[in-house]
Amino acid sequence: MATPTDTDILTLTQWLSPAYPVGGFAYSHGLEAAIEAGAVASAQDTKAWIADVLENGAGWNDALLLAAAFKAKDSEELSTVDATARAFCASSERLMEAHLLGQAFSSVTADVWGLDFGQLTYPVAVGHAARLKSIPLILTTKMFLQAFASNLVACATRLVPLGQTDAQKLIRDLTPICDRIAEQAQQVGLDELSSTAFLSDIASMTHETQYSRIFRT
């Protein structure tokens, strides 16, 4: 297993920072609809919702897709991984989220680091960029998942609402889950793609016609 350098860590920190211009702050992954419906109304509810999405929904799938993109041997295999990522989006909003985040990440990262890759979905783009920069896969996956969880916590902080202390406690408590999922994802392939986070999928579909909303998904 490759040992990450300080440069690797700082590069990932930059890529996955809220300051990186991908617009991740605009997407709630259906959480806004769940809060509107009263399904998420407290810090405990928020933790349970995000943990379920991480373990049984998009978090798990994104970890597998990121790893598959990292390991892709050629552009054809990478395109197959990207097509699979799009096919596993459960709603039009989820597809938009994966596509637009990936498009923004791909464009900025290609311009800043001089990398050569097309418009990929978000987890696929991050995995491919890490491969091109020789950044260790396991570290990339862990930090990607923590950034995903942190973004959802940030959504809940505004909408539930949560206090800043509770929000940081949630990120702390969710981080070991990210660590475990990342480790598991290294051992399996795309045959293990699955999602049983049905309420999250339904919430993302419901959000498409939600009348009053702040987030794009």
C-alpha positions, 0 to 999 in steps of 0.5 A: 500500500502506497504511503501518502505524502504531504503533497498527496494529503494537501492536494486531496484537502484542496480537491474536497474542500468546500472552497473547491469550485464544484458547487457542492454546497448547492446539493442536499442529496434529497435531505432537504425533502426528508427534512421538509417531510419531518423524517429528519428533525434532530441531530440523532435523525440526521446521524441515522439518515447520513449513516444509512446513505453512507452504508447502504446507499450512494456512499457505498456505491460512490466508494466502489465507483471511485475505486473502479475508476482509479483501477481502470486500465484504459479509457474504455474501461473508465467509460464503462465505470462512468456509464455504470455510475450514471445508471445507478442514479435513482432519480433525475436530480441524483443524475444531475448532481453526479453529472454537474459536480463531476463536470465542474471537478473535471474542468477545474482539476484539468485546468489547474493540474494539467490533467487529461480527462473528459467529463465524468461523474463526480466519484469517477472523476475523483478516482481518475484524478487520484490515479493520474496524480498517483495519490493513494486510493484508500486515502482518496476514498476515505477523504471523499466519503468524509467530504460527502458526509460533511456536506450533508451535515452542512445541509442539516445545519441550515435546515433542521437546524443544528448548532455548530457544535452538534454538527461537528460532533456528527462529522466526528461520529460519522468519520469512522463509518467513512473509514470502514466503508473505504476499507471494505470498498478496496476488497470488492468490485462493481459486482457489489454495487447495491442500494437499500437506502430507499427513503433517500431515493424517494426523498430525491424523487420527491424533491424534484417537485418540492415547491419551496426549496434551497438546494438543487437536489 
